[in-house]
Amino acid sequence: MTTIRTARDSQWGETFSRLKAMTTQGRYEEVEAEARALAALPRRPWRRRPPHWEARVLATGAVVMHGRAAEALDELDTLIAELEPVGLNSQMLRLIARSNRVVALSGLRRYAEAETEANGILRELNRIAHRAPVAALEINTLGHLATVLCGLARHEEAEAVARGNLPRAKGPAAGVLNTTLARSLNGQGRYEEALTEVRGIPRQPPRYAAGYLDLVTAEALYGLERRAEAETAVRRALAGCERQLHPAHPRTAEARVLLARVTGEEPREESRGEPGE
């Protein structure tokens, strides 16, 4: 845990690099706890750029990736309002917070608001692309937008966004975007094509994508009336969600709804609702 002594030693670069690496490893609870401790440290006048804002963005991002969208949204709204883009660093932090807000809104099925936010981020990234490295955030935001378009049942548009940006995506982001492409194909009834897409995706996704690949696979199999295989896939998806995500994560409820549909059972009341990534 970072201490005030660490703050006085000005080791923020190393600290935030470590926290970002922990986020990539899916250690959301640890990242949130340490980032909140950093944000609570007294600000020092001798710090030209205190770590307060970056710590808060890391903490709220960890909450969102853990799947606690409702819990994160109010905090994100406050943070974004306070983070005035007076310099390039603050502007980038604000855009990262806004991208997290897209995920939170999508998780709450507020898709129209999420689409508006995502498009606003993309416009602003385009304006500052000559001044800052924006490619990774742009790809992440486009992936969020594709998910939102699926939520709005605009599957052809989601396919265009996902397919058009896959060549630029790298690492885990590429696998998640590829899975969203398959989901958009499911939405168009193109189940065989969706299965072709998912077959080439690595089976060890990042923690925030737990259950996603198996869920999309189950949707395609169910669409092809291969119920036994669909049940196996959706049970695997549900197990992954319950093991790695917060109980409030919308994908867990979505997996339960699909399992009930595949098995012919009525979903439990708390699991009802439209699916959302």
Secondary structure by P-SEA (a helix, b strand, c coil): cccaaaaaacaaaaaaaaaaaaaaacaaaaaaaaaaaaaaccccccccccaaaaaaaaaaaaaaaaccccccaaaaaaaaaacccccaaaaaaaaaaaaaaaaaaaaacaaaaaaaaaaaaaaaaaaaccccccaaaaaaaaaaaaaaaaaacaaaaaaaaaaacccccccaaaaaaaaaaaaaaaaacaaaaaaaaaccccccccccccaaaaaaaaaaaaaacaaaaaaaaaaaaaaaaaaccccccaaaaaaaaaaaaaacccccccccccccc
